[in-house]
Amino acid sequence: MSTENTEPEQLPDMIDFCLNVPLYKTFYFDKDYKLHQEKLREIFYFADGHLDCFCRECNKESVFHPEHKSDDQHFIVRYRNSEFQHVFTCTRNKNHKLFFLFLFHDWSITKIGQHPSLADLASVEIQKYRKVLGNESYAEFNRAVGLVTHGVGIGAFVYLRRIFENLIEEAHQGEMTTSGWDDGLYKKAHIEERITLLKNSLPNFLVENRSLYSILSKGIHELTESECLGAFPITKLGIELILDEKLEKLERDKKIKEASKGIGDLAKKLKS
Ligand SMILES: [Zn+2]
């Protein structure tokens, strides 16, 4: 646990703290806790809140509600220098639970444990992409998401950038077969311009927000750990948008195949 940085930091909201903040990241707050009292109360009680999260046991998205804690005026004194936990229960089945353990110590709060792990929660969310990514890229995607949940930015970003570049290259290969394509222009272009040139093969969101992807052109030695962590969510979103379109196409093609077979069978039946 790092204790070097004692600058007060904005406390995360409870949903973020549980589902996005890696373990052992410590948030320091002013000793005048009145400033943070409401935020602290939310973290200690979270009485009206809920988590929207993938349930590994239902194998789909679910809503989790916190187990009740009785409110106490002196909660700061009661919990100071001790750990406290939150248990959330799946609305579909009360035996499906999420556990989070926090440490409130020396005017700081740290999440020191959780089950299932952030990596597990994140990896079930991306499982659906296995069939469009292939085994190798899927394993890299999984590794990237796992690393970032442990606060490892550069390593995670390298994997994600590779996958992103492969998907862009796939779109490029498709466009190359269309008439009027200028491959010389494409090869000279930076990532943002490449995304514009591939606009017919990429999701609109990606094309409209292409400036967000300029960081992909930077050499890995130029990037800091926090730049990589910062660029991770938008790069992941770009990848997911491309993959969502691929999944939709796969589903549509499957339906069309089934429908044409059904129509063929019916036509045969009607003839006989
Ligand atoms: Zn469940």
Residues whose N, C-alpha, C, O or C-beta is under 5 A from the ligand:
A	BS01	ZN	C55 E57 C58 S62 C90 R92 N93 H96
